[in-house]
């Protein structure tokens, strides 16, 4: 079941999803995340990024949504049939919308909570905590403060640090840049890209900011109104004039594209 480099760690196949009374949020989305890569999921407000990440983490039912067709496969398992705590133990760990720190708990307690989920022993917890502090020195400085009193950037770092305490193979992040100053966003991406390079950590990152996504990811999938309309290697997409015009605002705007898969 262990994925080899370049094998798909996650596959989303012809996925359709709706909420409650029938709001269709995803229509026939296909994508794969290869072991060891950073895949960015880009798209504007309401494109379906969060819905896709919820489906990937089997959290759709908890938010009033459901899969109506297709499936998500992680490390050979059908995600919709696998409990979220089992997914976490298998290394699929999410940092979903809104940072979700326990505001009255200290930064250290927030981080430790991430290790408890996978049943780590005390010595492992200590080692993992030291590793997170080495990655995020700001968290080490503020370890004793309640999470509710630190800055938005530090809360985002704490949420990512907590996920890292779960020793992920695939880290799923929903708009880590949301509401943060560019300098803090860059600091966070530098650390994530560093983990990808040094440890081969696989990342699936939703980003509204396509330029940011294309700068840091290996590949990018763009969603529009619940459909995947564009997919390709980030460096190739970055160099294309039409992509720069439509998604980066660098040149004349043109009509929305049909689904385009750009080869490497
Ligand atoms: P954003 O960047 O604003 O978070 P997004 O790309 O993540 O956008 P989603 O949040 O997945 O998009 O939303 C896709 C569609 O599903 C939208 O029409 C949204 O209104 C709807 N939606 C999302 N969550 C729910 C929910 N819990 N109940 C009903 N509809 C929802």
Boltz pocket constraint, residues with backbone or C-beta under 6 A from the ligand:
constraints:
  - pocket:
      binder: B
      contacts: [[A, 19], [A, 20], [A, 23], [A, 24], [A, 25], [A, 43], [A, 44], [A, 45], [A, 46], [A, 47], [A, 48], [A, 49], [A, 50], [A, 51], [A, 52], [A, 63], [A, 64], [A, 65], [A, 208]]
      max_distance: 6.0
